Amino acid sequence: MASSAAEGKTEATAPAPTPAAPVEGSVIAIHSLEEWSIQIEEANSAKKLVVIDFTASWCPPCRMMAPIFADMAKKNPNVVFLKVDVDELKQTIAEQFSVEAMPTFLFMKEGDVKDRVVGALKDELNLKLEHHK
């Protein structure tokens, strides 16, 4: 007895994913201006250092720095690590901070840019993190 391919399949659609609360010690990917505002406001009110990785999926140095940035987040749970894809949010966040090369890392505290690292410079990134945290 042959059965059709459609049997056994349900038409139910999965519910829209709800944003998970960020876990300390992880990199938080920002996909909207609203997410950006929430994360920055929370970090500012807690007086936490924020390190932002402006990245792009097509950028080899960015891909090389991604696991290093994630490791830094694990080792520094009191710092907020954000990742912004410049192609996704170029007209808003990337332009606001004059990001012209990837990767660019910004260090912010209480709404002010304290420092910047342009390029896949792991040692410089670590030095500036230690200096500002």
C-alpha positions in Angstrom: 0.0 0.0 0.0 1.6 3.3 -1.1 1.3 6.4 1.0 1.5 9.9 -0.3 4.4 12.2 0.7 2.0 14.6 2.3 0.7 12.1 4.9 2.1 12.6 8.4 3.0 16.2 7.8 1.3 18.9 9.8 0.6 22.4 8.6 1.3 24.0 11.9 3.8 26.7 11.8 6.4 27.2 14.4 5.8 30.2 16.7 8.0 33.3 16.1 11.1 33.0 18.2 11.1 35.2 21.3 14.4 37.0 21.9 16.3 35.2 24.6 17.7 37.3 27.5 21.4 37.8 26.8 23.6 35.6 28.8 26.5 37.2 30.6 29.8 36.2 29.0 28.3 35.9 25.5 28.3 38.0 22.4 24.9 39.6 21.7 24.1 39.9 18.0 22.2 43.1 17.2 19.7 42.9 14.4 17.6 46.0 14.9 17.8 49.6 16.1 15.4 48.6 18.9 17.7 45.8 20.1 20.6 48.2 19.9 18.8 50.8 22.0 17.8 48.3 24.7 21.3 46.9 25.1 23.0 50.3 25.2 20.4 51.7 27.7 20.8 48.6 30.0 24.6 48.8 29.8 24.6 52.6 30.5 22.3 52.3 33.5 24.6 49.6 34.9 27.7 51.7 34.0 29.1 48.7 32.1 31.8 48.9 29.4 30.3 48.0 26.0 32.6 46.6 23.3 31.0 46.6 19.8 32.3 44.4 16.9 31.3 46.0 13.6 31.5 43.1 11.3 30.4 41.7 7.9 29.7 38.1 6.8 31.9 38.6 3.7 34.9 39.8 5.6 37.6 37.2 6.2 39.4 39.1 9.0 36.0 39.5 10.7 35.5 35.8 10.6 39.0 35.3 12.0 38.2 37.6 14.9 34.8 36.2 15.8 36.0 33.3 18.0 38.5 35.7 19.7 35.8 38.2 20.4 33.6 35.4 21.8 36.4 34.2 24.0 36.9 37.7 25.3 33.2 37.8 26.2 33.4 34.5 28.1 36.4 35.8 30.1 34.8 39.2 30.9 31.2 38.6 32.0 31.0 42.2 33.4 31.5 43.7 30.0 28.8 43.8 27.3 29.9 42.5 24.0 27.8 43.4 21.0 28.1 42.3 17.3 26.7 44.5 14.6 26.6 43.4 10.9 27.3 46.5 8.9 25.3 45.3 5.9 22.3 44.8 8.2 22.5 48.1 10.1 24.7 50.3 7.9 22.2 53.1 7.5 21.8 53.5 11.2 24.4 52.3 13.7 27.5 51.9 11.5 27.1 55.3 9.9 26.4 56.9 13.3 29.9 55.8 14.5 31.7 56.5 11.2 32.6 52.8 10.7 34.4 52.6 7.3 36.5 49.4 7.7 35.8 46.0 9.1 36.3 44.8 11.6 36.0 47.9 13.8 35.7 47.6 17.5 34.3 50.4 19.6 34.7 50.7 23.4 31.8 52.7 25.0 30.9 53.6 28.5 27.9 55.5 29.6 27.1 56.4 26.0 30.5 57.8 25.2 33.0 56.3 22.8 36.2 55.8 24.8 38.3 54.0 22.2 38.4 52.2 18.8 40.4 49.4 17.2 40.2 49.2 13.4 41.4 45.8 11.9 41.9 42.3 13.1 44.4 43.3 15.9 43.9 40.8 18.7 46.7 42.1 20.9 45.5 45.8 20.6 41.9 44.7 21.3 43.0 42.9 24.5 45.1 45.8 25.7 42.3 48.3 25.2 39.8 46.0 26.9 42.1 45.7 29.9 42.6 49.5 29.9 38.9 50.4 29.9 37.3 47.7 32.0 
